[in-house]
Amino acid sequence: MLEEFANREYEHGFVTDVEQESFPPGLDEDVVRAISAKKNEPEWLTQWRLEAFRHWQTMSEPDWPKVEYDPIDYQAISYFAAPKKKIASLDEIDPEILKTYKKLGIPLDEQKALAGVAVDAVFDSVSVATTYKEKLADVGIIFCSFSEAVQDHPDLVRKYLGSVVPYPDNFFAALNAAVFSDGSFVYIPKGVRCPMELSTYFRINASNTGQFERTLIVADEGAVVSYLEGCTAPQRDENQLHAAVVELVALDNAQIKYSTVQNWYPGDKETGAGGIFNFVTKRGICGKNAKISWTQVETGSAITWKYPSVILKGDDSVGEFYSVALTAGRQQADTGTKMVHLGKHTHSTIISKGISAGRGQNTYRGLVKVAKRAENARNFSQCDSMLIGSDCGAHTFPTIEIHNSSAQMEHEATTSKIGEDQIFYCNQRGLSTEDAVSMIVNGFCKEVFKELPMEFAVEAQKLLGVSLEGSVG
Amino acid sequence: MLEINNLHVSIEGKEILKGIDLSVKAGEVHAIMGPNGSGKSTLASVLAGREEYDVTAGEIRFFENDLLDMDAEIRAREGLFLAFQYPMEIPGVGNTYFLRAALNAIREHKGESQLDAFDFLQVVREKMKLVQLDESLLKRAVNEGFSGGEKKRNEIFHMAVLEPRLAILDETDSGLDIDALRIVSEGVNSLRSPDRAFVVITHYQRLLDHIVPDFVHVLKDGQIIRSGGRELALELESQGYERLEPETSQAS
């Protein structure tokens, strides 16, 4: 019964026909310089990129994640693509691009009217529109594309860029530092509570174009901000590399909540061909009594390699990680978090829900580290896996490193299988198998969904249902 | 409403039911009794539409339909309800949410309007009295952490809300203490009506002290060896299944 499910085309698999200005494939110092020049960057940033590039050349791709893919030819990727027209306002946006957003269900012109969500839409590498900017500026909040921030707020960028994820951190972070195209920049001034959820929709569009987003969010002392990131991508035949870096800085008493719904093209159901490679470095650092909360719903991409982490540097700081990762078809995910307790009385919570269907492989990899001076650190970890069908896999690699005996650690882990029995029970009450699976999976993820902002929670539930259709086996 | 003719059922090549005939009319309560392994639960599962069983011969009519042609959810929407011997837990899915989705699936099938959360709550408040269901069980996830008795009561509560035309109770009395048994039975009795039929599957006759059947059938080794009225259950109680033999001589 479970094997019979209608196949469904990837909903967002379409290509927008906009003239692209692209670099030819290949990567060397000239390309790095050219990207920097194209964006009219100051010399210090060009130099930073070059240092990162030189360092990257000495590194090798990590081979420890539990994922398999053919080697990536970094010289076959084009490192810059931008829509040709310069855009000043929404009215000037290429109608083709607007149409793309409409298909994705994010009509920008309507978004403006939607309550409380400001959108910084990223179309390929260049931000095409930023809304609500004026309103935010009134309270001193800076919310703009990374490129703009480099031009308009160079001191802030220089102070915090690479402060949480330095370029030598890992292979993909170094690559990103060298060639990052654009992304978002947020600064919330001291004591300001951001009056709305900030939101960015990423989208990969040009064929063969790696996308290297860079996001930097700084919440000054006592500031509070909630940031939403949502992604979909059109269908392509060749794998597309996405190596983003997100840095969060929560100064003393600040709070940052970062929510992601990721729905990139997962690749062909049978072969895995054409899906996105999502190799992301996300990390935040907490000052005293600060809090950083990561919530992610990862349903897309052929390969996900992602560990949103928190460095609990300040005393009494709090780190949270709530994750739902779904792998269906041939998808592979190796995801988890690192909670590094440096300050005293620091707390962290990890709730991870992995769902594997089809021939999906789902790995939780986590590290909880308590440093020597981190008195009274506490961690609660819960890692649950759900298997749908018998050809998928779930793996858990939790690591705990304790250097202070006052630490309190709790770890719970479960693995369950959606059984024919559960589905039959639902069927017997009149529910279709499709609804039953969706209901059971959503129930499994409830603890994470309740952490999502309302509008995202609804979207995430739908996304899980759609992602499982045709892959329940 | 239910006509079973010469039903033969196997699982993994082993024949479990060997030619069952049963006719159930609206308003009737039939008890099916039998020792462990006689095929009682197999019969319930086949009626409800579990797929791992092979029906090798025979037919089942449910009203004007061929029951064996229908998927399990369609049978449910057509008004066939099974109270499970072992109700499943569905973590994270609220009991009320689940039941409203089920009721609305059935209503949609019948061309009726969907009940919103408010209207549904009215239905729930009324029905939960029938089985003295504690309000906290509504808010909790379906059967999660319920005691054995709570699970059985919840099954009868589901039945009360979904209002089936044919209800099959599979060993609903197993694991119940005497008070719970009484509550569950009263719930069932209050749902008896001229339009509704019950098939009560049980190992013990004690349930039939509370839910008084119109007909009793004894299932042994995959066949109904005796059928009779309520008194047959009492006979079984005194004699046990072992000594009961097919009624070859007294067949009419």
Interface residues (C-beta under 8 A of the other chain):
Chain A: M1 G419 E420 D421 Q422 F424 Y425 C426 N427 Q428 R429 G430 L431 S432 T433 D435 M439 I440 N442 G443 F444 C445 K446 E447
Chain B: A48 G49 R50 E51 E52 D71 A72 E73 R75 A76 R77 F81 L82 F84 P87 M88 I90 P91 G92 V93 F98 L99 A101 A102 L103 A105 I106 H109 A141 H158 L162
